[in-house]
Amino acid sequence: MASTGNTTGIINDLIEINNDRVAGFEKAIADIKDENTDLKELFEEYAQQSRKNVQELSAVTGSAPHLETDKSVSGTLHRVWIDVKSLFGGSDRASILSEAERGEDAIKKAYKDALANNELDHNAQSILSSQATGINAAHDRIKVLRDIAKS
């Protein structure tokens, strides 16, 4: 039987890292120079993906969507996106993409860890699995762009 408290904690952690991801991409969008307009569009797409994830995750817990939270997550996974957010700036394309990938590594791991938890109910597992597929695709796309920028 699924533990409601544990499920809620896992979902809340994912809500936080998705919120951090939105903030990180918004920071990148604000700081990216015009020659990387395609990255602005891509990052906006991924920020929107995380906004949607937050809405879906909030529905699982039965709470209103958290667009920002004050709670500290146990562990440091979500903080990676906060760190990445502070590193964006006037960097070159490869650096921007490297930092974005570092943040994507963190959210990808958070979803992997959440999905490995056997206490989630079927509905939560299904939603997380679907979201993880999108997160993994975003990570892979950013990694490819980073590799191209480095060559």
N, C-alpha and C positions, 0 to 999 in steps of 0.2 A: 504494500500500500504506500502510496506517495505521501510524503510529509509536506503538508501545506506550508509550514514555516520555512522549511528548507527550499522548497520550490520557489516561494516568494523571494527568498534571499538571492537565489541564483538569478531569477528574472530581474530583480532590482539591480544586481551587479551588471547584467547585460544592458539594462536601461541606461545606467551610468556611463558605460563605455561607449554606447551609441551616442549619448549626449556629448561626450568628450570628442568623439569622432566628428560630429557636426561642428563643434566649436573649432576643432583643428582644421577642418577643411575650409570653414568660413575665414579663419585667420589666413590660411594660405591664399584663398581667393583675393582677399584684401591686399595682400603683399606681393602677389605675382605681377610681374611686369607684362606689358601689352604683348610682347612677342610670344608669350605662352598662353594666349587666349584659349587654346584648345584644352589646356590644363584647368583653366577656370571653369569651363563647361563640364569637364569630367568630374572635377571636385564638387561642383554643385549637384551633379547627378548622384554622387555618393553621399553627400550630405542629406539629400532628399531621401535616399535609400534608408539612412539611419533614422530620419524623422518618422518614416513609415514603420520601421522596426519598433521604435519606441511606442507608437500607437498600438501595434499588435501585441507587444509584450505587456503593455498596461492593461489591455483587455484580458489577458491571461490571469493577471492578479486581481482583476476587478476594480482597478483604481483608475483615476483620471490620468491621462498621459503626463509623465514627468518630463518637462522640457529642460529642467535643471533640478538637481538635487543637492542637498547639503550633506547627505550621509556619506561617510567615508566607507569605501569598500574594503573588506578584509582582503589583504593582499595588495599588490601594486600594479596589476595588469592595466587597469583603466588609467593609471597615472602616466603610462607610456604615451598615450595620445595627448595628454596635457603637456608633457615634455616636448613632444613633436611640435605641438602648436607654438611653443615658444621659440622653436628653432627655424620656423619658416621666415623668410625675409627676402632680401634682394639676391638670394643665391642663384646659381645657374640651374638650368633645367635638371641635370642629373642629380644635383644636391636636393632639389625640391622633391623629386621623385623618390630618392633614397629615404628621405625623412617620412614621406607619405607611406612608403612600403614598411618602414619600421612601425608606424602606427597600425597599419593593416595587419602586420604580424601579431600584434597584441590582441586585436579584436578577433582575429582568426583563432588564436589560442584560447581566448575566453569562450568562444562558441564550442570549440572542440572539448574543452574541459566540462562545459555545461552539458553537452550531449553525452558525455561519458558517465554522467550522474544517473544512477539507476532509480532514483526516487522521483523523477519527473513523470507526470502522467502522460498519457498518449497524446493528448491535445498539445501540451507544452512541447513534447518531443517533436511533434510534427511541425509546429511553427518554428522552433529553433532550427530544425533540419533545413527547412525551406530558406530561412534567413541565412544560415551558414553557407548554403550554396551560392547565394548572391554575394556574400562577404568574400568567399574564396575566389569567385570570378573577378571581383573588384581587385583583390590582392594580386591575382595573376596578371591582370591587365596593367596595373601600375608597375609590376616587376618587368614586364616586357618593354614598356615605355622607358623605364629606367635603364634597362640593358641597351636599348637603342641609343639613348642619350649618351651613354658612356662610350659607345663605339665611335 
